[in-house]
Structures are given as structure tokens and as C-alpha cells.
Amino acid sequence: MNIREIAKRAGVSTATVSNVINGKLSKVSQETKAKIDEIIKETGYKPSVMARSLVKKESRLIGVVVPYLGKDEDFFTNPYNAHIIASLEKYIRRKDYYLMLRCVGDPREILPLLSSWNVDGAFFLGVYKDEVPEIRKQIDIPIVYLDTYAPGEKIVNIGIEDYRGGYLSARYLIGKGHKKLALVTPDIESEGVIKERYRGFSDACKEAGVPLKKGNIYYSESTYNSAVVVGQDIGINSGDFTAIACMSDIVAFGVIEGLKQCGIRVPYDMSVIGFDNLPDCELMTPKLTSVAQDFEWKARKASDYLFKMIESGVQITADERQHIRVYERQSVRSLNE
């Protein structure tokens, strides 16, 4: 079944059938529309999504871009990506749109593809400030950024209070009596999420008179295997640390495994706190104490802004950050008792 056959059965032109399919009803009577709709229902005809996209200049596609992944990596390498993508997809689906996911090394690689697919909007997860102007320059569609620090840029960004998260991580451990702290983090040179968390952690240590020297900081990629090696390094050369703060839960999982392989028990011999509060924290032994963020809140806020821009055609500027807290479980021992 195609448009010509529907038009023949209805006794109308193919242009009239096309107008009904694409919602252009100003020149179509209700009687004719009802007749065409009935034929479409009877025959099970499904119009071409791409053809409708060209006619209506909309695709019902929302791009979700996960940057900084190598060719051999996938977004499941870090469970955070999987959870935030799952939350975004739910809100995209509720609006009767479809998610187009792309993992890239450089977020600018995806720009020509987003244009050629005529996506109606896009989410970018955690890009650097200097990449934002180029993204905005090359594609003229509604965009919402997540976990992006780009002061001065007129964008919508949804994130969390990263500085507060780092601060709370240190204050929580210090409040439990820990004075010899190690920090496991990705590179902290670039402006953004990790640097803000590091600044908060460092400031809390300074306020409490707790040393945070070069030898207290260990660097790890945000992957489980990389963190296992760091956990082993700390286990072998612990420097008398009593607690370790990790800048993500996936790193905390790996660090705990590395410590375990060195015969160090969490929390009895070493306390560990994570960051993100992934559902996986409940599956660990011991269950992981973590700085908690709400994935649903981020996805809902981001989706609300994106679809508001899509539906109104008006560009919005906003920077909303979620208030976060420590979710206490079993991986931190109190030394005050």
C-alpha cells in the first residue's frame, strides 16, 4: 500500500492524502479526512518517517552525545553514562520522540551527523568550555548540556553542585575522625566537573587542618580496571591512610577490589567513599557510602528545557545545579568510637 493507492481508493489526489498524513488540513474537509484515515487504518499503512521528516522539517529524533570515548570503549565502561542515558530516554519516549545515541572521542565530530539527520534537539553530556562555542556555531538546534561548565556562554546546562560534593566528601570523612586521607581522581587540570570537586575537597581539608599533599593524590581513569591498579598501589604503599575519597563510584568499586587483593578490608582497615550514588552501590560488599546525585532530577530538568525550546522555538539560557548530600552506607568506619 502506498499514497497513490490510498488516493485512488478515496477518490482524491495524492497531494490531499499527503496533506492529511502530515497534518496540513486547512484545505481538506472533515469528511475527506475521515475517509482517508479509515483507509489508512484498514490497510495498516505506515508513512515513511524520513519522508515526513523532509515535509514537516522535523524528525522526532533527539540526539544524545556521549563524548571522550575511545574506539574500543563503550558507554557501559562507566555506569554513570548508562543510568543518565536510561533516564533521558524515558522522558524522550514520553514525548513520543526517539533517541539517537552516539559515543565520540571529540563532541565536535558529531555535528555534521546531527545536521544530516535533521534532529530536533540534542543533549551533550559533559563537554569542555572551549568546545561549546563551536557546537553552537555549527548546529542551529535546541541543545541542553549536562555537567558542563561554560560561564559566559548563553546555554542551558543541568548539573550538580560539584564543589559542594567534593567538600562534603572530605568533611564527612574528617567528621568520622579520619585525618590521613587519600584522593583518587582523574586529571584535575582542565576546568569542569572534576576540578570543581577537587577544589571543594581541598578547601574542606584546609579548613580542618588536614594535609592534602601531592603524595595523597592518586590518578585514575574513570574505569574499573584502572581503579583496581590504583587500589593495589595504595594497598602496597598506603602511607598510613585511613580513608580514601574517590571522584566517582566506578573508581571506588575498583579501588576496593584492589585493596582487597592486597589483604586490606573495607571499612575495617580502610574506609572508602564514592561519588554519584549509583544503584550499584547497594550491590557492593560492603555497601558503598557515596555523595549522592539524583539522575531522575537531572533528566527531567534537562528534558523540560529541551522540549520547551523545541515547542516554543525560543532559545533559553539557564544553569541549574542539583543540591546534593552524602548517602551513608557501610564503607566508612568511624574512628571516633
C-alpha positions in Angstrom: 0.0 0.0 0.0 1.3 3.5 -0.9 -0.1 7.0 -1.2 -1.2 6.6 -4.8 -3.3 3.5 -3.9 -4.9 5.3 -0.9 -5.7 8.3 -3.1 -7.3 6.1 -5.7 -9.5 4.3 -3.1 -10.5 7.6 -1.6 -11.1 9.3 -4.9 -8.8 12.2 -4.1 -5.4 13.4 -5.3 -2.1 12.2 -3.8 -1.5 15.7 -2.6 -4.6 15.5 -0.4 -3.6 12.2 1.1 -0.1 13.7 1.8 -1.8 16.8 3.5 -3.8 14.5 5.8 -0.8 12.4 6.7 1.3 15.4 7.5 -1.4 17.3 9.4 -2.0 20.1 6.8 -5.7 20.2 7.0 -6.6 23.8 6.0 -7.7 22.7 2.5 -9.1 19.3 3.5 -12.7 18.7 4.6 -13.5 16.7 7.7 -15.4 14.1 5.5 -12.4 13.6 3.2 -10.0 13.4 6.2 -12.2 10.8 7.9 -12.4 8.7 4.7 -8.6 8.8 4.3 -8.0 8.0 7.9 -10.3 5.0 7.7 -8.5 3.6 4.6 -5.1 4.1 6.4 -6.5 2.2 9.4 -7.9 -0.6 7.3 -4.7 -1.1 5.3 -2.2 -0.6 8.1 -0.3 1.9 6.0 2.7 3.4 7.7 4.1 6.6 6.2 7.9 6.9 5.7 9.5 8.5 8.7 12.2 10.1 6.5 9.6 11.5 4.0 7.6 13.0 6.8 10.8 14.5 8.3 11.5 16.3 5.0 8.0 17.6 4.6 7.4 18.7 8.2 11.0 19.7 8.7 11.1 17.6 11.9 12.5 14.1 12.5 11.1 13.2 16.0 14.8 12.4 16.8 16.7 13.6 19.8 20.4 13.2 19.8 22.3 12.2 22.9 26.1 12.7 22.6 28.5 10.9 25.0 32.0 12.4 24.4 35.6 11.4 25.2 35.2 7.7 24.5 37.9 5.8 22.6 37.2 3.5 19.6 37.4 0.4 21.9 35.3 1.9 24.7 31.6 1.9 25.2 29.3 3.9 27.4 28.8 0.9 29.8 32.5 1.4 30.8 31.2 4.0 33.2 27.8 3.1 34.7 27.0 6.8 35.2 26.5 7.1 31.4 24.2 4.1 31.3 22.0 5.5 34.1 21.7 9.0 32.8 21.0 7.8 29.3 18.3 5.5 30.6 16.7 8.4 32.5 16.8 10.7 29.4 15.3 8.0 27.1 12.3 7.7 29.4 11.5 11.4 29.1 12.2 11.4 25.3 9.9 8.5 24.9 7.1 10.1 26.9 7.2 13.0 24.4 6.8 10.5 21.5 10.3 11.2 20.3 13.2 8.8 19.5 16.7 8.7 21.0 19.7 8.7 18.7 22.8 7.8 20.7 26.3 8.5 19.6 29.6 8.0 21.5 32.5 10.1 20.2 36.1 10.9 21.1 35.5 14.6 20.3 32.0 16.1 20.6 32.6 18.2 17.5 32.9 15.0 15.4 29.1 14.5 15.7 28.0 17.9 14.4 27.7 17.1 10.7 25.8 13.9 11.5 23.3 15.7 13.7 22.7 18.2 10.9 22.3 15.5 8.2 19.8 13.5 10.3 17.8 16.7 10.9 17.5 16.0 14.7 15.0 18.2 16.5 17.3 18.7 19.5 20.3 17.2 21.4 21.8 16.6 24.8 25.5 16.8 25.2 27.0 15.1 28.3 29.8 17.0 30.0 31.8 18.9 27.3 34.6 21.4 27.9 34.0 25.1 27.8 36.1 25.8 24.7 34.0 23.3 22.7 30.7 25.0 23.4 31.0 28.0 21.0 31.9 25.7 18.1 29.0 23.4 18.8 26.6 26.4 18.9 28.1 27.9 15.7 27.8 24.7 13.6 24.3 23.5 14.5 21.2 25.6 15.0 19.0 23.3 17.1 17.9 23.4 20.7 20.7 21.9 22.9 20.8 21.1 26.6 24.2 20.4 28.1 24.7 18.2 31.2 27.6 18.7 33.7 29.2 21.4 31.6 31.0 24.5 32.9 30.9 27.3 30.3 30.5 30.6 32.2 29.6 33.4 29.8 28.0 31.1 27.2 24.3 31.5 26.7 23.3 27.9 27.0 21.1 25.6 29.1 23.2 23.4 31.5 21.9 21.0 34.1 24.4 19.7 36.6 25.0 19.3 40.3 26.9 21.3 42.9 30.2 19.6 42.2 32.2 21.9 44.5 29.8 21.1 47.4 30.1 17.4 46.6 33.9 17.4 46.9 33.6 19.5 50.1 31.1 17.1 51.6 33.2 14.1 50.8 36.1 15.4 52.8 34.1 16.8 55.6 32.2 13.5 56.0 35.5 11.6 56.3 37.0 14.2 58.7 33.9 14.1 60.8 34.3 10.4 61.2 37.7 11.0 62.7 39.9 10.4 59.5 42.9 12.8 59.3 45.0 10.8 56.8 43.1 11.0 53.5 43.9 9.8 50.0 42.1 11.2 47.0 41.6 9.1 43.8 40.7 11.3 40.8 41.0 11.7 37.1 43.1 14.6 35.7 42.3 17.8 37.5 44.0 20.3 35.2 41.0 21.1 32.9 38.1 23.3 34.1 35.0 21.4 34.8 33.3 18.8 37.0 36.4 17.1 38.4 38.3 20.4 39.1 35.3 21.7 41.0 35.0 18.5 43.1 38.8 18.7 43.8 38.5 22.4 44.9 35.7 21.5 47.3 37.7 18.6 48.7 40.9 20.6 49.0 39.1 23.6 50.7 37.5 21.3 53.3 40.9 19.8 54.1 42.4 23.2 54.6 39.6 24.3 56.8 40.1 21.3 59.1 43.9 21.5 59.0 44.1 18.1 57.3 47.1 17.8 54.9 46.4 17.1 51.2 49.8 16.9 49.6 51.0 15.6 46.3 51.6 12.2 47.8 47.9 12.0 48.9 46.6 12.2 45.4 46.3 9.2 43.1 45.3 9.5 39.4 43.0 7.0 37.7 40.9 6.9 34.6 37.2 6.6 35.3 37.2 2.9 34.6 37.1 -0.1 37.0 40.3 -1.8 35.8 42.3 1.4 36.1 41.0 1.9 39.6 41.9 -1.7 40.6 45.5 -0.9 39.9 45.3 2.3 41.9 43.8 0.4 44.8 46.7 -2.1 44.6 49.2 0.8 44.6 47.6 2.3 47.7 47.4 -1.1 49.4 51.1 -1.6 48.8 52.2 1.9 49.7 49.3 3.1 51.9 51.2 5.9 53.6 49.2 5.2 56.7 46.0 6.5 55.1 42.8 5.6 57.0 40.3 6.7 54.3 40.1 7.1 50.5 37.8 9.5 48.6 37.0 8.7 45.0 35.6 11.1 42.5 33.2 8.5 41.0 31.6 5.3 42.2 33.1 3.1 39.4 36.5 4.2 40.6 35.5 3.4 44.2 34.4 -0.1 43.2 37.8 -0.7 41.5 39.8 0.7 44.4 38.0 -1.5 46.9 38.8 -4.6 44.7 42.5 -3.5 44.5 42.7 -3.1 48.3 41.0 -6.5 48.8 43.6 -8.1 46.6 46.3 -6.7 49.0 44.5 -8.1 52.0 43.1 -4.7 53.1 39.5 -4.9 54.4 36.9 -2.1 53.8 35.9 -0.5 56.2 37.9 -2.2 59.0 41.4 -1.4 57.6 40.5 1.4 55.2 37.4 3.5 54.6 36.2 4.4 51.1 33.6 7.0 49.9 32.4 7.2 46.3 30.6 9.8 44.3 27.4 9.6 42.2 25.4 7.1 44.4 24.8 4.7 41.5 22.3 1.9 42.3 25.2 -0.5 42.1 26.4 0.9 45.5 23.8 -1.3 47.1 25.2 -4.4 45.4 28.7 -4.0 46.8 30.1 -5.7 49.9 30.3 -3.6 51.9 27.6 -1.3 50.5 29.3 1.9 49.3 28.8 5.3 51.1 28.6 7.9 48.3 28.0 11.5 47.5 24.5 11.3 46.1 23.1 12.8 43.0 19.6 12.2 41.5 19.7 11.0 37.9 15.9 11.4 37.5 16.1 15.1 38.6 18.8 15.8 36.0 17.0 14.0 33.2 13.6 15.6 34.0 15.1 19.2 34.2 17.1 18.7 31.0 14.2 17.3 29.1 11.8 20.0 30.3 14.2 22.7 29.0 14.8 20.9 25.7 11.2 20.3 24.8 10.2 23.8 25.9 12.7 25.2 23.3 11.6 22.7 20.6 7.9 23.6 21.1 8.3 27.4 21.5 11.1 28.0 19.1 12.7 30.3 21.7 16.3 30.0 22.9 16.6 29.7 26.7 19.6 30.4 29.0 19.8 28.6 32.3 22.3 26.9 34.6 20.6 24.7 37.3 22.6 22.7 39.7 21.2 20.0 42.0 21.7 20.2 45.7 23.5 17.0 46.8 24.2 15.1 50.0 26.2 12.1 51.4 24.3 8.8 51.3 25.7 6.8 54.2 26.0 3.0 53.9 28.7 0.7 55.3 32.1 1.5 53.6 33.3 4.2 56.1 34.3 3.4 59.6 34.1 5.9 62.4 37.3 6.4 64.3 35.6 8.5 67.0 34.1 5.5 68.7 
